[in-house]
């Protein structure tokens, strides 16, 4: 998982990953969601976070 700690970078970093294929499952695509209370991009199929900003 890619981790970014800068709050200023959250929107461009996450937006750049939305719609990409999931690296962990065969059928999923990445979407903006909250993961453990933080902004993230998460696979819609398997729920694995690809990037999380806190």
Residue frames as a rotation matrix with the C-alpha (Angstrom) as fourth column:
UNK 1
0.586 0.810 0.000 0.00
0.810 -0.586 0.000 0.00
0.000 0.000 -1.000 0.00
UNK 2
-0.358 -0.622 0.697 1.22
0.575 -0.734 -0.360 3.47
0.735 0.272 0.621 -0.83
UNK 3
0.335 0.447 -0.830 1.10
0.932 -0.288 0.221 5.83
-0.140 -0.847 -0.513 2.17
UNK 4
-0.309 -0.342 0.887 1.06
0.468 -0.867 -0.172 9.63
0.828 0.362 0.428 2.03
UNK 5
-0.222 0.198 -0.955 1.08
0.971 -0.050 -0.236 11.74
-0.094 -0.979 -0.181 5.17
UNK 6
-0.970 -0.162 -0.180 0.69
0.148 -0.985 0.091 15.24
-0.192 0.062 0.979 3.71
UNK 7
-0.128 0.987 -0.102 -2.86
0.496 -0.025 -0.868 16.58
-0.859 -0.161 -0.486 4.00
UNK 8
-0.003 0.083 -0.997 -2.22
-0.586 -0.807 -0.066 18.92
-0.810 0.584 0.051 1.06
UNK 9
-0.772 -0.415 -0.482 -1.51
-0.630 0.390 0.672 15.99
-0.091 0.822 -0.562 -1.24
UNK 10
-0.575 0.525 0.628 -4.63
-0.010 0.763 -0.647 13.99
-0.818 -0.379 -0.433 -0.42
UNK 11
0.436 0.860 -0.263 -6.91
-0.301 -0.136 -0.944 15.12
-0.848 0.491 0.199 -3.24
UNK 12
0.318 -0.308 -0.897 -4.50
-0.948 -0.082 -0.308 14.77
0.021 0.948 -0.318 -6.21
UNK 13
-0.746 -0.654 0.126 -2.95
-0.661 0.750 -0.026 11.54
-0.077 -0.102 -0.992 -4.96
UNK 14
-0.489 0.635 0.598 -6.26
0.053 0.705 -0.707 9.81
-0.871 -0.314 -0.379 -4.35
UNK 15
0.475 0.713 -0.516 -7.93
-0.454 -0.304 -0.837 11.26
-0.754 0.632 0.180 -7.44
UNK 16
-0.124 -0.626 -0.770 -5.10
-0.992 0.061 0.110 9.93
-0.022 0.778 -0.628 -9.63
UNK 17
-0.931 -0.306 0.201 -5.80
-0.326 0.943 -0.071 6.35
-0.168 -0.132 -0.977 -8.47
UNK 18
-0.129 0.968 0.215 -9.60
-0.381 0.152 -0.912 6.34
-0.916 -0.200 0.349 -8.80
UNK 19
0.701 0.525 -0.483 -10.71
-0.655 0.204 -0.728 3.93
-0.283 0.826 0.487 -11.53
UNK 20
-0.287 -0.866 -0.410 -7.43
-0.918 0.371 -0.142 1.98
0.275 0.336 -0.901 -11.62
UNK 21
0.436 0.354 -0.827 -7.51
-0.200 0.934 0.295 -1.81
0.878 0.037 0.478 -11.42
UNK 22
0.792 -0.112 0.600 -6.93
-0.591 0.099 0.800 -3.40
-0.149 -0.989 0.013 -8.02
UNK 23
-0.091 -0.925 -0.368 -3.48
-0.859 0.260 -0.441 -4.94
0.504 0.276 -0.819 -7.54
UNK 24
-0.699 -0.213 0.682 -4.81
-0.653 0.580 -0.488 -7.54
-0.292 -0.786 -0.545 -5.08
UNK 25
-0.127 0.692 0.711 -7.83
0.116 0.722 -0.682 -9.06
-0.985 -0.004 -0.172 -6.84
UNK 26
-0.739 -0.240 0.629 -8.77
0.578 0.253 0.776 -9.82
-0.345 0.937 -0.048 -10.43
UNK 27
-0.155 0.836 0.527 -12.11
0.936 -0.046 0.348 -8.02
0.315 0.547 -0.775 -10.67
UNK 28
0.385 0.431 -0.816 -11.89
0.815 -0.574 0.082 -4.84
-0.433 -0.697 -0.572 -8.60
UNK 29
0.014 -0.367 0.930 -11.46
0.577 -0.757 -0.308 -1.17
0.817 0.541 0.201 -9.38
UNK 30
-0.644 -0.401 -0.651 -10.40
0.765 -0.329 -0.554 1.59
0.008 -0.855 0.519 -7.01
UNK 31
0.217 0.771 0.599 -12.84
0.492 -0.617 0.615 4.16
0.843 0.161 -0.513 -5.63
UNK 32
-0.617 -0.356 0.702 -12.67
-0.327 -0.695 -0.640 7.01
0.716 -0.624 0.313 -3.08
UNK 33
0.497 0.723 -0.479 -13.82
0.267 0.398 0.878 5.80
0.826 -0.564 0.004 0.33
UNK 34
0.333 -0.376 0.865 -13.02
-0.893 -0.420 0.161 6.21
0.303 -0.826 -0.476 3.98
UNK 35
0.352 -0.296 -0.888 -10.72
0.182 0.952 -0.246 3.56
0.918 -0.075 0.389 5.48
UNK 36
0.013 -0.271 -0.962 -10.40
0.968 0.243 -0.055 3.38
0.249 -0.931 0.266 9.27
UNK 37
0.540 0.365 -0.758 -11.50
0.641 -0.762 0.089 7.01
-0.546 -0.534 -0.646 9.50
UNK 38
-0.295 -0.739 -0.605 -9.08
-0.013 -0.631 0.776 8.35
-0.955 0.237 0.177 6.87
UNK 39
0.561 0.373 -0.739 -9.48
-0.702 -0.257 -0.664 9.43
-0.438 0.891 0.118 3.23
UNK 40
-0.371 -0.676 0.637 -8.48
-0.202 0.728 0.655 6.54
-0.906 0.114 -0.407 0.98
UNK 41
0.000 0.332 -0.943 -8.79
-0.982 0.177 0.063 4.78
0.187 0.927 0.326 -2.37
UNK 42
-0.399 0.010 0.917 -10.17
-0.518 0.822 -0.235 1.29
-0.756 -0.569 -0.323 -1.78
UNK 43
-0.964 0.084 -0.251 -10.99
-0.160 0.572 0.804 -1.65
0.212 0.816 -0.538 -4.06
UNK 44
-0.233 0.965 0.116 -14.76
-0.966 -0.243 0.085 -1.91
0.111 -0.093 0.990 -4.55
UNK 45
0.336 0.342 -0.878 -14.55
-0.400 0.896 0.195 -5.73
0.853 0.285 0.438 -4.77
UNK 46
0.123 -0.400 -0.908 -12.13
0.578 0.773 -0.262 -6.86
0.807 -0.492 0.326 -2.06
UNK 47
0.934 0.357 -0.018 -11.99
0.234 -0.573 0.785 -3.76
0.270 -0.737 -0.619 0.17
UNK 48
0.218 -0.937 -0.272 -8.19
0.949 0.138 0.283 -3.52
-0.228 -0.320 0.920 0.12
UNK 49
0.824 0.040 -0.565 -6.87
0.025 -0.999 -0.034 0.05
-0.566 0.013 -0.824 0.39
UNK 50
0.533 -0.663 0.525 -4.44
0.787 0.162 -0.595 1.14
0.309 0.731 0.608 -2.33
UNK 51
-0.587 -0.668 0.457 -3.65
0.372 -0.724 -0.581 4.51
0.719 -0.171 0.674 -0.73
UNK 52
0.469 0.678 -0.566 -4.61
0.829 -0.119 0.546 6.15
0.303 -0.725 -0.618 2.53
UNK 53
-0.361 -0.543 0.758 -4.07
0.221 -0.840 -0.496 9.73
0.906 -0.011 0.423 3.69
UNK 54
0.479 0.512 -0.713 -4.16
0.812 0.050 0.581 10.68
0.333 -0.858 -0.392 7.34
